Structure formats: structure tokens, C-alpha cells
Amino acid sequence: HSATHLLHAALRQVLGKHVEQKGSLVNEKILRFDFSHFAAMTEEEMKKVEDIVNKKVRENVALNEQRNVPIEKAKGMGAMALFGEKYPDEVRVVSMGDFSVELCGGTHLSNTGQVGLCRITSEEPIAKGVRRITAITGKKAVQKGRDTDELVAQLQRMLKSPQPNE
């Protein structure tokens, strides 16, 4: 869930404070994040979000987990209560520096650097006022970059186009 917390905070920074998590899925293949927003994201907005997330990954921010925090204290710390859920009197607060502070019961990495790399692969509507981002992280994100580079190289060879100098 660590990458979803980073993504959520970055979306709020780029799109606005109205962005709230509406659901998520994290497994060994993908990260899926549903959020409130009124319009499709532009390519520029997606790049900004990806850049912010990956900057936090490179900063290798330690995760801070606090258990059994009274709910009112957690809210006072700025922890976000998500998608209208009811919470017990005591909650778990997961923070990554002052960038992300959320209530969460999920599994997390010990620091943001362990995400490795985050690449947004799609953004789409799923309901009125709700958007979905699909992303990949770590080795899968690195492999996607390599696959894209190979595809571009194949196209350059087919078109007999010179490869740009680095």
C-alpha cells in the first residue's frame, strides 16, 4: 500500500484537495487506485504525479507506523479518513514524512525507496466523478521501460530512422 499512499498524496498536490481515495487494489502485478475527480487527467498532470511519486521514492523516506492511536488524535495529526468508512476508537496511522499521513490497515514497505519506480500505465473513468489509475512499480516498471525502448528501436530500424544521440 505504500505506493498507493504516495500516489494519493501526489494526486491531491496536482489535482486538488477534493481528491479522495474511493478504492484500491494492490497485488504482485498492478496497483489500481480509484479516486474522486471531475475530469480526465491530462498527460502533463499524469507526468507531474508520476514525477512527484518517484521523487519521494528516491528520497527513501522512512515509513512511520503508529498503532492504537485515538481516532481524534489521528485526525488532529492530519490523517485522512477514507471513503466514508467507519473507524474504531483507536486506529493505525501510517505516515511517510509529512508528505502522506493516512489511516491504513494494509501492508507497507519500511521506506519509500523500496517502491523502486512507479509508472502510471492508464487513467480512465469508472463512474461519475470517479477515475481510476493503474500503475506498475519496481521490476515491472523497469521492464516496461526496457520493452518500450526495444519497441522504439525496432520501429527506428524498420523506418531506417537514425537513433537520437544521448
Disulfide bonds with the S-S distance in Angstrom:
none
